[in-house]
Amino acid sequence: MSVSVVAPHSKRPAEEDKVFAANGRAQEAIKKYGADQVINSTIGALLEDDGSLSVMQTAMQELKNLPDAEIAAYAPIAGLPDFLEAAKTAVFRDFRPDAYIRAVSTPGGTGGLRHAVWNYMEPGDTMLVPDWFWGPYKTISAEHGRKMTTFSLFDGKKAFNMASFKAKIQELAEKQERVLVILNTPAHNPTGYSLTDEEWNEVLTFLTNVVEHQNKKIIVYVDIAYIDFAGDMKTSRGFMKQFEGLPANLLVLIGYSMSKAFTFYGLRSGALLCVSSSEEVAEEFAASAAFSSRGVWSNGTRGAQKVLANVYNNAELLEKVEDERSKFVDLMFDRARAFVDEASDVGLEIFPYRAGFFITIPCENPAKVAEELEKENLFLLALSNGLRFAACAVSKEKCILSARLIKQVIDKVNG
């Protein structure tokens, strides 16, 4: 006789995370055949050519040099004040919008997404994301009794599908008082796409029209997890000046994570920022976010917060961090460029890559293709309509080999 004790809303199928499952199979292959014979393109973390984790030594040493109390003590619920100011600087740099800006600490970018879904959606509401999206978006929405729908990220010319975006926003605005839309840019996971300044202008102009003429509330969540691997400061952050002067009922939330920028994946530190033309809306955000933090995880990782604060309050330390990070960025771009160039040479279709850790290959039967690739000791993530290749985790030479191998196997499976 089957017995279930868990509350019905929390009864979930027992299943392993697809990314970590694929990585597990890759690790088994490495044990069997050797690291040089295996291409492990599963995990979204920057790795050295030998497969070891790339670690920003400047930031790590700063953490180790902290007094014991700065690591062991509680942080305030909202976050250390100097951390919150440093997070604003880290996010905007020279492109801080003239607006009311508030911040609260979160455990990585995931914590910010949780707060947005819980605090800016009613139970049963539907949020909007691109049809190519980071899987946990769906998990977070389901966990909190919300729904998710998608718009087509690309049109037939592989440009941002503005028509699909506008149609879906309009559809949701007709049904809901609030619409939460998540835009993972720059350096989108999984495609590496980034919205241009012109596309941002059209997006914000349209959303402004919706909130002003239909008396709706729209929340734009900008997931910038990969922003420090997205080119120079203007390329990666220039669009943020467009967040000035927006209507009070058009709120911008920005999810910042230290995971990628500082290779602090396991320390789980980040911040959720709001940008509003209304001081009242900004204060409302700060109060609701801090309350939610207390009710879910209480407080964040003090040591990581202190590192960010120290880095952005010490020009010499910041320069060292940025010099070290620039080498990581060059490594990442060199690998991605090698894959993209080889894909072009062999005729492998990919989505437009501009920056970031991942490249996406649209294809039919992606699960079957991934299964066949694993027989060739190439491990990646099968999505619903394509494959995610993590160039961040693969050497330049293996990136070139991967593009060729993926093309061969797709032709074999779907030929």
C-alpha positions as CSV (number, residue, x, y, z in Angstrom):
1,M,0.0,0.0,0.0
2,S,1.4,3.4,-1.1
3,V,1.7,6.0,1.6
4,S,2.1,9.7,1.1
5,V,2.7,12.2,3.9
6,V,4.0,15.3,2.2
7,A,1.4,18.0,1.6
8,P,-0.1,17.7,-1.9
9,H,1.3,21.0,-3.2
10,S,4.9,19.7,-2.4
11,K,4.5,16.2,-3.9
12,R,7.1,16.1,-6.7
13,P,8.5,13.3,-8.9
14,A,11.9,12.0,-7.8
15,E,14.2,13.1,-10.6
16,E,17.8,14.2,-10.8
17,D,18.8,17.6,-12.1
18,K,19.6,17.2,-15.8
19,V,22.8,19.3,-15.6
20,F,24.3,17.5,-12.7
21,A,23.2,14.1,-14.0
22,A,25.0,14.8,-17.3
23,N,28.1,16.0,-15.4
24,G,28.0,12.8,-13.4
25,R,28.1,10.7,-16.5
26,A,31.0,12.8,-17.8
27,Q,32.9,12.3,-14.6
28,E,32.4,8.5,-14.9
29,A,33.7,8.7,-18.5
30,I,36.8,10.7,-17.4
31,K,37.6,8.0,-14.8
32,K,37.3,5.3,-17.5
33,Y,39.0,7.0,-20.5
34,G,41.0,9.9,-19.0
35,A,40.3,13.6,-19.1
36,D,42.0,14.2,-22.4
37,Q,39.6,11.8,-24.1
38,V,36.4,13.4,-22.7
39,I,34.7,16.7,-23.5
40,N,32.6,17.8,-20.5
41,S,30.4,20.7,-21.5
42,T,27.7,20.4,-18.9
43,I,28.4,22.7,-15.9
44,G,28.1,26.5,-16.0
45,A,31.3,27.3,-14.3
46,L,34.6,28.6,-15.8
47,L,37.2,25.8,-15.8
48,E,40.9,25.7,-16.7
49,D,42.0,23.7,-19.7
50,D,42.8,20.8,-17.5
51,G,39.2,20.7,-16.1
52,S,40.0,22.2,-12.7
53,L,37.9,25.1,-11.4
54,S,39.1,28.6,-12.3
55,V,39.3,30.5,-9.1
56,M,39.8,34.3,-8.8
57,Q,42.8,34.3,-6.4
58,T,42.6,38.0,-5.5
59,A,39.0,37.6,-4.3
60,M,39.7,34.3,-2.6
61,Q,42.7,35.7,-0.7
62,E,40.6,38.7,0.4
63,L,38.1,36.3,1.8
64,K,40.8,34.3,3.6
65,N,42.3,37.4,5.1
66,L,39.1,38.5,6.7
67,P,39.0,38.5,10.5
68,D,37.2,35.4,11.8
69,A,34.3,37.5,13.1
70,E,33.7,38.9,9.6
71,I,33.2,35.4,8.3
72,A,31.4,33.7,11.3
73,A,29.1,36.5,12.4
74,Y,25.6,37.1,11.2
75,A,25.0,39.7,8.5
76,P,22.0,42.0,8.8
77,I,18.8,40.6,7.2
78,A,18.9,43.0,4.3
79,G,22.7,42.8,4.0
80,L,25.7,44.7,5.2
81,P,25.2,48.4,4.4
82,D,28.6,48.7,2.7
83,F,27.8,45.5,0.7
84,L,24.5,47.0,-0.5
85,E,26.3,50.1,-1.7
86,A,29.0,48.1,-3.3
87,A,26.4,45.9,-5.1
88,K,24.9,49.1,-6.7
89,T,28.4,50.1,-7.9
90,A,29.1,46.6,-9.2
91,V,25.9,46.5,-11.1
92,F,25.8,50.0,-12.7
93,R,29.4,51.2,-12.7
94,D,29.4,54.4,-14.8
95,F,25.8,53.9,-16.0
96,R,23.8,54.3,-12.8
97,P,20.3,55.6,-13.7
98,D,19.0,58.7,-12.0
99,A,16.3,56.9,-10.0
100,Y,15.4,55.6,-6.6
101,I,17.6,52.5,-6.1
102,R,17.4,50.0,-3.2
103,A,19.1,46.7,-2.7
104,V,18.8,43.6,-0.5
105,S,21.2,40.7,-0.2
106,T,20.2,37.3,-1.7
107,P,21.8,33.9,-1.8
108,G,23.1,34.2,-5.4
109,G,20.9,35.2,-8.3
110,T,18.4,32.5,-7.4
111,G,17.3,34.3,-4.2
112,G,16.5,37.4,-6.2
113,L,14.3,35.4,-8.6
114,R,12.5,33.9,-5.7
115,H,11.7,37.3,-4.2
116,A,10.4,38.6,-7.5
117,V,8.2,35.7,-8.1
118,W,6.7,35.7,-4.6
119,N,6.4,39.5,-4.0
120,Y,5.3,40.6,-7.4
121,M,2.9,37.9,-8.5
122,E,-0.4,36.7,-7.1
123,P,-1.0,32.9,-6.6
124,G,-1.9,31.5,-10.0
125,D,-0.4,34.4,-12.0
126,T,1.7,33.7,-15.0
127,M,5.2,35.2,-15.6
128,L,6.8,35.6,-19.0
129,V,10.3,34.3,-20.0
130,P,11.9,33.6,-23.4
131,D,11.3,30.2,-24.9
132,W,15.0,29.5,-24.4
133,F,15.4,29.9,-20.7
134,W,17.3,28.7,-17.6
135,G,15.4,25.7,-16.3
136,P,15.1,26.8,-12.6
137,Y,12.9,29.7,-13.7
138,K,10.1,27.1,-14.1
139,T,11.0,25.4,-10.9
140,I,10.9,28.6,-8.9
141,S,7.5,29.6,-10.3
142,A,6.0,26.2,-9.6
143,E,7.5,26.1,-6.1
144,H,5.6,29.3,-5.2
145,G,2.3,28.5,-6.9
146,R,2.8,30.6,-9.9
147,K,2.8,29.7,-13.6
148,M,5.1,30.5,-16.5
149,T,4.7,31.0,-20.2
150,T,7.1,31.9,-23.0
151,F,7.6,34.2,-26.0
152,S,9.7,33.4,-29.0
153,L,13.2,34.8,-28.3
154,F,14.2,34.8,-32.0
155,D,12.4,35.6,-35.2
156,G,13.0,34.0,-38.6
157,K,16.1,36.1,-39.0
158,K,17.5,35.2,-35.6
159,A,16.9,38.7,-34.3
160,F,15.1,39.5,-31.0
161,N,11.4,38.6,-31.7
162,M,9.8,41.9,-30.7
163,A,6.5,41.0,-32.1
164,S,6.2,37.8,-30.0
165,F,7.4,39.7,-26.9
166,K,4.8,42.4,-27.3
167,A,1.9,40.0,-28.1
168,K,2.6,37.9,-25.0
169,I,2.9,41.0,-22.7
170,Q,-0.4,42.2,-24.1
171,E,-2.0,38.8,-23.6
172,L,-1.0,38.6,-19.9
173,A,-1.9,42.3,-19.2
174,E,-5.4,41.6,-20.3
175,K,-5.7,38.9,-17.7
176,Q,-3.6,40.1,-14.7
177,E,-3.0,43.2,-12.7
178,R,0.7,42.6,-12.7
179,V,3.0,41.1,-15.3
180,L,6.4,39.9,-14.3
181,V,8.8,39.4,-17.3
182,I,12.3,38.0,-17.0
183,L,15.0,39.1,-19.5
184,N,18.3,37.3,-19.0
185,T,20.6,39.8,-20.6
186,P,23.4,40.5,-21.4
187,A,25.0,37.1,-22.1
188,H,21.8,35.1,-22.1
189,N,21.8,31.6,-20.7
190,P,21.7,29.4,-22.8
191,T,22.2,31.2,-26.1
192,G,24.8,33.9,-25.3
193,Y,22.5,36.6,-26.8
194,S,22.3,40.2,-25.5
195,L,19.7,42.8,-26.2
196,T,21.0,45.8,-28.0
197,D,20.4,49.4,-26.8
198,E,17.9,49.9,-29.6
199,E,16.0,46.7,-28.6
200,W,15.9,47.9,-25.0
201,N,14.5,51.2,-26.1
202,E,11.7,49.5,-28.0
203,V,11.0,47.2,-25.1
204,L,10.7,50.0,-22.6
205,T,8.8,52.3,-24.9
206,F,6.2,49.5,-25.4
207,L,6.0,48.6,-21.8
208,T,5.5,52.3,-20.8
209,N,2.6,52.5,-23.3
210,V,1.0,49.5,-21.7
211,V,1.2,50.7,-18.1
212,E,0.1,54.2,-19.0
213,H,-2.9,53.4,-21.1
214,Q,-4.1,50.2,-19.5
215,N,-3.5,51.0,-15.8
216,K,-1.4,47.9,-15.3
217,K,1.8,47.1,-13.3
218,I,4.7,45.6,-15.1
219,I,7.9,44.3,-13.4
220,V,10.9,43.8,-15.6
221,Y,13.4,41.4,-14.0
222,V,16.8,41.8,-15.5
223,D,18.9,38.7,-14.8
224,I,22.5,39.9,-15.1
225,A,24.3,36.8,-13.8
226,Y,26.9,36.9,-16.6
227,I,27.3,40.6,-16.9
228,D,31.0,40.7,-16.1
229,F,31.6,38.3,-19.0
230,A,29.6,40.4,-21.5
231,G,32.2,42.8,-22.9
232,D,33.3,46.3,-21.9
233,M,31.4,48.5,-19.5
234,K,29.4,50.3,-22.1
235,T,28.5,47.2,-24.0
236,S,27.4,45.4,-20.8
237,R,25.8,48.2,-18.9
238,G,25.0,51.2,-21.2
239,F,21.4,50.1,-21.5
240,M,20.8,50.7,-17.8
241,K,20.7,54.5,-18.3
242,Q,17.4,53.8,-20.0
243,F,15.8,52.9,-16.7
244,E,15.6,56.6,-15.8
245,G,12.2,58.3,-15.8
246,L,10.0,55.3,-16.2
247,P,6.4,55.4,-14.9
248,A,6.0,54.4,-11.2
249,N,4.1,51.3,-12.2
250,L,6.9,50.1,-14.5
251,L,9.4,48.6,-12.0
252,V,12.8,47.3,-12.9
253,L,14.4,44.6,-10.7
254,I,18.0,43.5,-11.3
255,G,19.4,40.2,-10.1
256,Y,23.1,40.4,-9.4
257,S,25.3,37.4,-8.5
258,M,28.8,37.0,-7.2
259,S,29.0,33.5,-8.5
260,K,30.4,34.2,-12.0
261,A,32.0,37.6,-11.4
262,F,34.1,36.4,-8.4
263,T,34.0,32.6,-9.1
264,F,32.3,32.4,-5.7
265,Y,29.8,29.7,-6.8
266,G,29.5,28.0,-3.5
267,L,29.4,31.0,-1.3
268,R,25.9,31.9,-2.5
269,S,26.0,35.6,-2.4
270,G,24.2,38.2,-4.6
271,A,21.8,41.1,-4.4
272,L,18.4,42.1,-5.8
273,L,18.1,45.7,-6.8
274,C,15.1,47.8,-7.7
275,V,15.1,50.9,-9.9
276,S,12.1,53.1,-9.7
277,S,11.0,56.7,-10.4
278,S,9.0,56.5,-7.2
279,E,10.5,56.6,-3.7
280,E,7.4,55.0,-2.3
281,V,7.7,52.1,-4.7
282,A,11.4,51.7,-3.9
283,E,10.8,51.7,-0.1
284,E,7.9,49.2,-0.6
285,F,10.4,47.0,-2.4
286,A,13.0,47.2,0.4
287,A,10.4,46.4,3.1
288,S,8.9,43.4,1.3
289,A,12.2,42.0,0.3
290,A,13.7,42.2,3.7
291,F,10.6,40.6,5.3
292,S,10.8,37.8,2.7
293,S,14.5,37.2,3.4
294,R,13.7,36.8,7.1
295,G,11.0,34.3,6.3
296,V,13.0,32.2,3.9
297,W,16.8,32.2,4.6
298,S,17.1,34.8,7.3
299,N,20.5,36.4,6.3
300,G,23.2,36.0,3.7
301,T,26.9,35.0,3.7
302,R,28.7,37.7,5.6
303,G,32.2,36.9,4.4
304,A,31.2,37.1,0.7
305,Q,29.4,40.4,1.3
306,K,32.5,41.8,3.0
307,V,34.7,40.8,0.1
308,L,32.5,42.7,-2.3
309,A,32.4,45.8,0.0
310,N,36.2,45.7,0.4
311,V,36.8,45.4,-3.4
312,Y,34.7,48.3,-4.3
313,N,36.0,50.5,-1.5
314,N,39.7,49.9,-2.4
315,A,40.8,51.2,-5.8
316,E,44.0,49.1,-5.8
317,L,42.2,45.9,-4.8
318,L,39.5,46.6,-7.5
319,E,42.2,47.0,-10.1
320,K,43.7,43.6,-9.2
321,V,40.3,41.9,-9.3
322,E,39.5,43.4,-12.7
323,D,42.9,42.5,-14.1
324,E,42.5,38.9,-13.0
325,R,38.9,38.8,-14.3
326,S,39.9,40.3,-17.7
327,K,42.1,37.2,-18.2
328,F,39.1,35.0,-17.5
329,V,37.0,37.0,-19.9
330,D,39.7,36.7,-22.6
331,L,39.9,33.0,-22.0
332,M,36.1,32.7,-22.3
333,F,35.8,34.8,-25.5
334,D,38.7,32.9,-27.1
335,R,37.0,29.6,-26.6
336,A,33.6,30.8,-27.7
337,R,35.0,32.5,-30.8
338,A,36.8,29.2,-31.7
339,F,33.5,27.3,-31.5
340,V,31.5,29.9,-33.4
341,D,34.1,30.1,-36.2
342,E,34.3,26.3,-36.5
343,A,30.5,26.1,-36.5
344,S,30.4,28.5,-39.4
345,D,33.1,26.6,-41.3
346,V,31.3,23.2,-40.9
347,G,27.8,24.5,-41.4
348,L,26.6,24.0,-37.8
349,E,23.6,26.2,-37.1
350,I,23.8,28.1,-33.8
351,F,21.9,31.0,-32.3
352,P,23.5,34.5,-32.3
353,Y,26.3,34.5,-29.7
354,R,27.4,37.8,-28.2
355,A,28.8,36.9,-24.8
356,G,28.7,34.6,-21.9
357,F,29.3,31.0,-20.9
358,F,27.0,29.1,-23.3
359,I,26.2,28.6,-27.0
360,T,23.0,27.0,-28.2
361,I,22.6,24.7,-31.2
362,P,18.9,24.4,-32.3
363,C,18.2,20.9,-33.7
364,E,15.6,18.2,-33.9
365,N,15.7,15.2,-31.5
366,P,18.1,16.9,-29.1
367,A,17.9,14.1,-26.5
368,K,18.8,11.5,-29.1
369,V,21.6,13.7,-30.4
370,A,23.0,14.2,-26.9
371,E,22.8,10.5,-26.3
372,E,24.8,9.7,-29.4
373,L,27.3,12.4,-28.5
374,E,27.9,10.8,-25.2
375,K,29.0,7.7,-27.1
376,E,31.7,9.9,-28.5
377,N,32.6,11.1,-25.0
378,L,31.1,14.6,-25.6
379,F,28.7,15.6,-22.8
380,L,26.4,18.6,-23.0
381,L,22.8,19.5,-22.0
382,A,19.9,18.5,-24.1
383,L,17.1,21.2,-24.1
384,S,13.6,20.8,-25.5
385,N,14.6,22.1,-29.0
386,G,18.3,22.1,-29.0
387,L,21.6,21.6,-27.2
388,R,23.5,23.8,-24.8
389,F,27.2,23.8,-25.1
390,A,29.2,25.3,-22.2
391,A,32.2,26.8,-23.8
392,C,33.2,28.1,-20.3
393,A,34.2,24.5,-19.3
394,V,36.0,23.4,-22.5
395,S,39.5,24.2,-23.8
396,K,39.8,26.0,-27.1
397,E,41.0,22.9,-28.9
398,K,38.1,20.9,-27.6
399,C,35.7,23.7,-28.6
400,I,36.8,23.3,-32.2
401,L,36.6,19.6,-32.1
402,S,33.1,19.8,-30.5
403,A,31.6,22.0,-33.2
404,R,32.7,19.4,-35.8
405,L,31.5,16.4,-33.8
406,I,28.1,18.0,-33.0
407,K,27.5,18.7,-36.7
408,Q,28.4,15.1,-37.6
409,V,26.1,13.6,-35.0
410,I,23.2,15.9,-35.8
411,D,23.5,15.0,-39.5
412,K,23.7,11.3,-38.5
413,V,20.6,11.4,-36.2
414,N,18.4,13.7,-38.3
415,G,20.0,13.2,-41.7
